[in-house]
Amino acid sequence: MNTFPKIVLFIQVVFLSMLAAGCSPEVGSEQWCNDLKEKPKGDWTANDATNFAKHCILK
């Protein structure tokens, strides 16, 4: 088999993997708030805590 189609297929797989991994809810959205509520508090960053208070508690 020619190597060009293999390279093109590899690039497509990498691109689609990156695209799927980059999908996360927007900070402050209802889905983001719900996701953060389920995440252990010890795993939150300082920015997560600040944004949660700002967008989910003090709406």
N, C-alpha and C positions, 0 to 999 in steps of 0.2 A: 504494500500500500504506500502511496505517496506520502511524504511527511507534511506537505502543506495542509491537507485536510485535517491531519491530527493536530497541528498547531492551531488552526482556526477553531476546532472543537474545544481544545484546551482553553483558549482565550474566552470562548463563549461560556464555558462552565465556570471559570474564575469570575467573569463579569456578573453572571447571574447569582453566584454565591455572595458576592459583595453587595449586590443589590438587595438580596433577601435579608442579609445581616444588618443592613442599614435602616431597616424599617422599624421605627419605634415611635410611640405616640409623642405628640408635641408636649413640651413642658407646660403644665398648667391645665391640660385638657382633663376631662373627667376620667378617661382611660388611664392617663398617666397617674392621676391621684390614686385610682384603684390599684394600679400596679405597685405603687410605692407603699400603700397600706399593707400589701401582702408581703413585701420585702422586709426581712429582719432589720430592725432599727440599727443594729451594729454594722450593717452593710451600707448604710446611707453615708453619702459624703456631706460635707458642710453645705455645699450648694444644693444638694437634694433637700436637706432639712430647711434651708432658707426658702427655697422655691415651694416646698410643700406648705409651709406656714403662710406664705404670701398668696398662693393660688388656690389652696385647698381648704384652709381654715379661715383666713381673713377675706374671703371673697367679697 
